[in-house]
Amino acid sequence: MSVEIHIVLFILFCMFDVAMIYVIWNLMRKTELLETWVEEFTTTIDSVNNEIKTIDALGSFESDDETGAIFKQIQETINRLNTLRGEDVDDK
C-alpha cells in the first residue's frame, strides 16, 4: 500500500513539473516576442524622429504659421511616443 501511494505521488509530482516547465517556456516565449516588438517600436520611433528632422532641416515647415502648427503637433506626438519607450527626449 505504501509503495502505491509513493508511486502515485511521484507521478503527480512529475506531472506538476511538466506543467510548470510548459508554463515557464510559454511565458518566456511571450516575453521574447514582446521584447522584439518593443525593440522594433523603438527603432521605428527613432527612424520617424530622424526623418522629420531631415525633412525640416532648414526649419521652413516649423516657421510657417499653418504648416508650423501641424509640424509642432507631429513633433509633440513623436515626443509622447519617446516617453512611452522610457526615455525623456526634449527635441524641440
Backbone as CSV, one residue per row, in Angstrom:
resi,resn,N_x,N_y,N_z,CA_x,CA_y,CA_z,C_x,C_y,C_z
1,MET,0.823,-1.182,0.000,0.000,0.000,0.000,0.876,1.259,0.000
2,SER,1.919,1.260,0.763,2.813,2.410,0.847,3.520,2.646,-0.487
3,VAL,3.874,1.601,-1.167,4.566,1.735,-2.450,3.643,2.379,-3.480
4,GLU,2.377,1.967,-3.489,1.425,2.541,-4.443,1.218,4.036,-4.186
5,ILE,1.148,4.423,-2.937,0.983,5.838,-2.597,2.194,6.633,-3.059
6,HIS,3.385,6.088,-2.863,4.608,6.774,-3.295,4.663,6.874,-4.819
7,ILE,4.219,5.839,-5.502,4.214,5.872,-6.968,3.232,6.930,-7.471
8,VAL,2.038,6.978,-6.883,1.043,7.971,-7.284,1.562,9.378,-7.001
9,LEU,2.153,9.586,-5.846,2.705,10.907,-5.520,3.836,11.288,-6.476
10,PHE,4.663,10.321,-6.824,5.760,10.562,-7.755,5.212,10.959,-9.131
11,ILE,4.191,10.261,-9.590,3.581,10.567,-10.889,2.944,11.959,-10.861
12,LEU,2.238,12.269,-9.790,1.638,13.595,-9.669,2.708,14.690,-9.646
13,PHE,3.791,14.424,-8.937,4.893,15.378,-8.879,5.502,15.581,-10.262
14,CYS,5.671,14.503,-11.022,6.229,14.601,-12.376,5.288,15.371,-13.299
15,MET,3.981,15.127,-13.170,3.014,15.851,-13.991,3.037,17.343,-13.654
16,PHE,3.168,17.654,-12.385,3.251,19.052,-11.963,4.498,19.704,-12.547
17,ASP,5.623,18.985,-12.543,6.864,19.517,-13.104,6.723,19.779,-14.597
18,VAL,6.093,18.869,-15.303,5.898,19.055,-16.746,5.016,20.277,-16.999
19,ALA,3.972,20.425,-16.225,3.087,21.586,-16.378,3.852,22.876,-16.093
20,MET,4.666,22.881,-15.064,5.435,24.083,-14.730,6.463,24.405,-15.817
21,ILE,7.075,23.388,-16.390,8.040,23.600,-17.474,7.330,24.237,-18.669
22,TYR,6.132,23.753,-18.991,5.373,24.336,-20.106,5.008,25.792,-19.812
23,VAL,4.560,26.068,-18.613,4.176,27.436,-18.250,5.383,28.364,-18.369
24,ILE,6.508,27.948,-17.858,7.726,28.771,-17.924,8.149,28.984,-19.366
25,TRP,8.126,27.933,-20.174,8.508,28.044,-21.585,7.570,29.002,-22.322
26,ASN,6.270,28.865,-22.073,5.284,29.706,-22.738,5.464,31.176,-22.353
27,LEU,5.671,31.455,-21.077,5.882,32.835,-20.636,7.180,33.414,-21.195
28,MET,8.216,32.603,-21.276,9.480,33.062,-21.832,9.320,33.403,-23.315
29,ARG,8.581,32.582,-24.053,8.348,32.821,-25.476,7.573,34.126,-25.670
30,LYS,6.554,34.347,-24.861,5.768,35.583,-24.965,6.597,36.802,-24.599
31,THR,7.444,36.672,-23.595,8.321,37.781,-23.197,9.290,38.131,-24.315
32,GLU,9.847,37.115,-24.966,10.772,37.373,-26.070,10.067,38.050,-27.233
33,LEU,8.819,37.650,-27.524,8.057,38.315,-28.579,7.805,39.779,-28.226
34,LEU,7.466,40.034,-26.980,7.223,41.405,-26.543,8.501,42.236,-26.599
35,GLU,9.620,41.661,-26.204,10.889,42.380,-26.278,11.237,42.729,-27.719
36,THR,10.986,41.809,-28.638,11.246,42.062,-30.053,10.365,43.200,-30.550
37,TRP,9.092,43.178,-30.157,8.179,44.231,-30.580,8.630,45.589,-30.038
38,VAL,9.047,45.636,-28.781,9.492,46.898,-28.182,10.734,47.417,-28.897
39,GLU,11.660,46.529,-29.239,12.860,46.957,-29.956,12.502,47.513,-31.326
40,GLU,11.588,46.865,-32.037,11.167,47.352,-33.345,10.432,48.680,-33.214
41,PHE,9.604,48.820,-32.183,8.873,50.060,-31.939,9.841,51.202,-31.662
42,THR,10.851,50.952,-30.851,11.855,51.967,-30.537,12.613,52.371,-31.793
43,THR,12.972,51.399,-32.611,13.664,51.690,-33.858,12.793,52.527,-34.781
44,THR,11.508,52.213,-34.839,10.587,52.976,-35.673,10.457,54.407,-35.179
45,ILE,10.366,54.593,-33.882,10.271,55.951,-33.325,11.528,56.748,-33.672
46,ASP,12.690,56.138,-33.509,13.941,56.827,-33.849,13.976,57.189,-35.325
47,SER,13.530,56.255,-36.169,13.531,56.493,-37.607,12.609,57.645,-37.984
48,VAL,11.403,57.657,-37.426,10.453,58.742,-37.711,11.007,60.075,-37.213
49,ASN,11.597,60.068,-36.033,12.175,61.293,-35.480,13.291,61.821,-36.378
50,ASN,14.148,60.932,-36.844,15.240,61.345,-37.737,14.699,61.840,-39.076
51,GLU,13.674,61.172,-39.601,13.097,61.591,-40.876,12.460,62.966,-40.776
52,ILE,11.759,63.224,-39.689,11.109,64.536,-39.555,12.157,65.633,-39.376
53,LYS,13.267,65.320,-38.720,14.343,66.308,-38.607,14.979,66.554,-39.971
54,THR,15.118,65.501,-40.772,15.701,65.641,-42.107,14.773,66.444,-43.019
55,ILE,13.473,66.174,-42.930,12.503,66.886,-43.766,12.535,68.378,-43.474
56,ASP,12.656,68.732,-42.221,12.653,70.147,-41.845,14.037,70.591,-41.393
57,ALA,15.050,70.231,-42.161,16.417,70.590,-41.798,16.627,72.104,-41.801
58,LEU,15.940,72.806,-42.680,16.088,74.262,-42.753,15.161,74.988,-41.793
59,GLY,14.184,74.312,-41.240,13.260,74.947,-40.316,12.117,75.669,-40.998
60,SER,11.946,75.452,-42.298,10.905,76.179,-43.035,9.502,75.720,-42.669
61,PHE,9.316,74.441,-42.422,7.986,73.967,-42.019,7.627,74.477,-40.633
62,GLU,8.584,74.454,-39.751,8.335,74.860,-38.372,8.021,76.347,-38.268
63,SER,8.607,77.147,-39.143,8.417,78.593,-39.043,7.135,79.067,-39.715
64,ASP,6.603,78.311,-40.663,5.362,78.682,-41.337,4.201,78.568,-40.357
65,ASP,3.231,79.497,-40.435,2.139,79.531,-39.456,1.278,78.274,-39.491
66,GLU,0.624,78.000,-40.635,-0.275,76.848,-40.705,0.494,75.541,-40.680
67,THR,1.504,75.454,-41.487,2.298,74.228,-41.541,3.050,74.027,-40.243
68,GLY,3.488,75.118,-39.648,4.233,75.028,-38.393,3.397,74.456,-37.265
69,ALA,2.111,74.799,-37.225,1.234,74.268,-36.175,1.089,72.750,-36.314
70,ILE,0.894,72.299,-37.544,0.777,70.853,-37.776,2.106,70.169,-37.492
71,PHE,3.189,70.806,-37.912,4.516,70.239,-37.672,4.788,70.101,-36.180
72,LYS,4.394,71.109,-35.406,4.598,71.041,-33.955,3.747,69.952,-33.321
73,GLN,2.536,69.745,-33.848,1.700,68.652,-33.346,2.340,67.300,-33.643
74,ILE,2.917,67.177,-34.812,3.613,65.926,-35.157,4.798,65.714,-34.219
75,GLN,5.550,66.791,-33.964,6.684,66.679,-33.047,6.235,66.316,-31.636
76,GLU,5.135,66.889,-31.171,4.630,66.565,-29.843,4.210,65.097,-29.762
77,THR,3.592,64.599,-30.836,3.199,63.191,-30.868,4.425,62.292,-30.805
78,ILE,5.455,62.641,-31.544,6.690,61.852,-31.517,7.317,61.917,-30.131
79,ASN,7.302,63.087,-29.500,7.858,63.198,-28.147,7.066,62.359,-27.151
80,ARG,5.739,62.284,-27.311,4.942,61.419,-26.437,5.297,59.958,-26.652
81,LEU,5.529,59.581,-27.906,5.954,58.203,-28.179,7.323,57.933,-27.565
82,ASN,8.195,58.938,-27.585,9.506,58.772,-26.964,9.378,58.529,-25.461
83,THR,8.430,59.203,-24.804,8.262,58.983,-23.373,7.701,57.581,-23.104
84,LEU,6.927,57.037,-24.048,6.418,55.665,-23.884,7.539,54.640,-23.880
85,ARG,8.608,54.933,-24.587,9.706,53.961,-24.612,10.615,54.085,-23.402
86,GLY,10.322,55.060,-22.543,11.033,55.126,-21.272,12.137,56.139,-21.201
87,GLU,12.246,56.989,-22.198,13.297,57.994,-22.199,12.662,59.361,-22.381
88,ASP,13.155,60.365,-21.659,12.683,61.727,-21.858,13.570,62.389,-22.899
89,VAL,12.971,62.685,-24.029,13.715,63.322,-25.117,13.064,64.668,-25.370
90,ASP,13.819,65.734,-25.185,13.288,67.083,-25.395,13.887,67.670,-26.662
91,ASP,13.417,67.189,-27.813,13.870,67.714,-29.108,12.815,68.676,-29.610
92,LYS,13.046,69.960,-29.385,12.068,70.965,-29.835,12.714,71.906,-30.794
